[in-house]
Amino acid sequence: MNALLASSRLIDQINEHIGRLVMWGVLVATLVATGNALAKHFLGQGSNAWLEMQWYLFGALFLLGAGYTLKHNGHVRIDVIHQRLSDKTRAWIDLFGGLLFLLPFAGLLAWLSWALFAESWRIQEMSPDAGGLLRWPVKLLLPLGFALLCLQGVSEIIKSIGVLAGRYPPPEEKPVEEV
């Protein structure tokens, strides 16, 4: 159990670092959007590349931040019911939810999206818009984001087992606003 909990801590650290890095993407996306809007308004020089950069950053925020959100218990759930349950019952729900839903679906999406990325990489797919960007970098975000979510799902399953075995403290319940 100690080795599993150590693995869980490592996964948590990976998603924590990536999540904190991705937070800076909000600032970058805002600056890109502002710069593009100002250039278009004042200089008449809007850019498809800068617009696509915004979309890529927006995708990165959600895809690469999903594991971080799961780690911080910020995903959607029915808190009115969940908060009234015992720690062990919550651990059972999280364990079965992770095993039956999270891992299979996130794993399938990571696996299926890899082929999409690989083909885009192989042909060096470009945006069809004038001045557009390469498409493979944004398509790489799909398998990477779902893989990080799967890893965090494994970590959460390990922690649920730890709670059930009395070897790990139950997670704190935080209001969504704090996450």
Residue pairs with C-beta under 8 A, 6 or more apart in sequence:
1 161
1 162
1 165
1 167
4 158
4 161
4 162
5 158
5 159
5 162
5 167
5 168
7 154
7 155
7 158
8 154
8 155
8 158
8 159
8 162
11 151
11 152
11 154
11 155
12 71
12 152
12 155
14 67
14 148
14 151
15 67
15 68
15 70
15 71
15 148
15 151
15 152
15 155
16 68
16 71
18 64
18 65
18 67
18 68
18 148
19 64
19 65
19 67
19 68
19 69
19 71
19 72
20 68
22 60
22 61
22 64
22 65
22 68
23 65
25 57
25 60
25 61
26 61
28 57
29 54
29 57
29 58
29 61
32 50
32 53
32 54
32 57
33 54
35 50
36 46
36 47
36 50
36 51
36 54
39 45
39 46
39 47
39 50
40 46
47 131
48 127
48 129
48 130
48 131
48 132
49 131
49 132
49 133
52 127
52 129
52 132
52 133
53 133
55 138
56 133
56 137
56 138
56 141
59 138
59 141
60 138
60 141
62 145
63 141
63 142
63 144
63 145
63 146
64 141
64 144
64 145
64 148
66 145
66 146
66 148
66 149
66 152
67 145
67 148
67 149
67 151
67 152
68 152
69 75
69 179
70 102
70 149
70 152
70 153
70 156
71 152
71 155
71 156
72 174
72 179
73 171
73 173
73 174
73 179
74 176
74 179
79 173
79 176
82 90
82 93
82 173
83 173
85 93
87 163
87 170
88 163
88 164
90 163
90 170
91 160
91 161
91 163
91 164
91 170
92 160
92 164
94 156
94 157
94 160
95 157
95 160
95 161
95 164
98 153
98 154
98 156
98 157
98 160
99 157
102 149
102 150
102 153
102 156
103 150
103 153
103 154
103 157
106 146
106 149
106 150
106 153
107 146
107 150
109 142
109 146
110 142
110 143
110 146
110 147
110 149
110 150
111 143
113 139
113 142
113 143
113 146
114 143
116 139
116 142
117 136
117 139
117 140
117 142
117 143
119 125
120 135
120 136
120 139
121 136
121 139
121 140
124 134
124 136
125 134
125 135
125 136
125 139
126 132
126 133
126 134
126 135
127 133
127 134
127 135
159 168
159 171
161 168
162 168
163 169
163 170
